[in-house]
């Protein structure tokens, strides 16, 4: 990017821009903040302009939500749910703390730095609270500060709606901030740093034999993220695919070397994508719901309106006659408790199945041979975890099963479909 440096009218900056994002575990304390500052400075000294997106420190967001729940319960009882707008005002402070501290750490190392909130750096969202989506990025202030030779630190996970309200982007939203900024700034690359060195074929905590994936295409990773994988946010991968931004997923805690262990996320050539299963993912933040509607007085429209107001995401929905089955994600739904109670009161036919998990096998060409789906079902039945709901597409086999079997199911499916022979 060519920018005039205000410090010298004759000097023109033409350094490549690198956007880096650091998750909460990477900036959890002063020592870790210092390590991140050193890595940022090293990237700057390597001849790059640097924009850094940060999450809240450690478990700050969870702690703020806990305090909000305690305050609400003290005044309104256990069923009181704090308003989503006020939660956005509250939790957005976590990233602001991190951005200011990292800017201070970088300046203490002799480099110019400046911090911006999401609204200050031009991230415009829709008007939903707690799970907003970015609709536009206007990075003019960032470009001005890059031209002045500053390292720019941005508070992730947040923006401003077109109604000038502070909004947050849902869990993993700092990933989306980073990729959206990389696209708007035409960055050379976007580096996502966390406590793991890239994407694995399963959660290593559940599947010790999970394999590191050096390279993965946008479609597979987006399917994994939408199925519950926590390495990258699905909305971030969607942004990257639309803009053609390559993502480098790395560990903050690995040494700075020329060829780090990482996962490169990009568009792969069709010839390099053989039909196969690539990963197993499980999500326990879901609810299985069933509704037997009355054709004379259908309740489904009201149910959908209530779910939308509560910020509940519909993962799957199928209907057959008067019967509707839904898989709901409650990850970004702080008002789910009150909504569940209200649904039970207003729509008695709306039934919830407790303690379930969604287990998914992700890849490409999975439905080319129907025997794969039969084997998927057979393995779950052998574990005593038959599918309560089954979904199949070329990119994914998924089943809702009893939550107690989620870990065993991941291990067995990984061994049968993904593990190298």
Secondary structure, 3 states (H helix, E strand, C coil): CCEECCCCCCCEECCEEEEEEECHHHHCCHHHHHHHHHHHHHHHHCCEEEEEEECCCCCHHHHHHHHHHHHHHHHHCCCCCCCHHHHHHHHHHHHHHHHHHHHHHHHHCCCCEEEECCCCCCEEECCCCCCCCEEEECCHHHHHHHHCCCEEEEECCEEEECCCCEEECCCCHHHHHHHHHHHHCCCCEEEEEECCCCEECCCCCCCCCCCEECEEEHHHHHHHHHCCCCCCCHHHHHHHHHHCCCEEEEECCCCCCCCCCCEEEECCCHHHCCCEEEEEEEECCEEEEEEECCHHHCCHHHHHHHHHHHCCEEEEEEEECCEEEEEEECCCCCCHHHHHHHHHHHCCCEEEECCEEEEEEEEECCCCCCHHHHHHHHHHHHCCCCCCEEEEECCEEEEEEEHHHHHHHHHHHHHHHHCCC
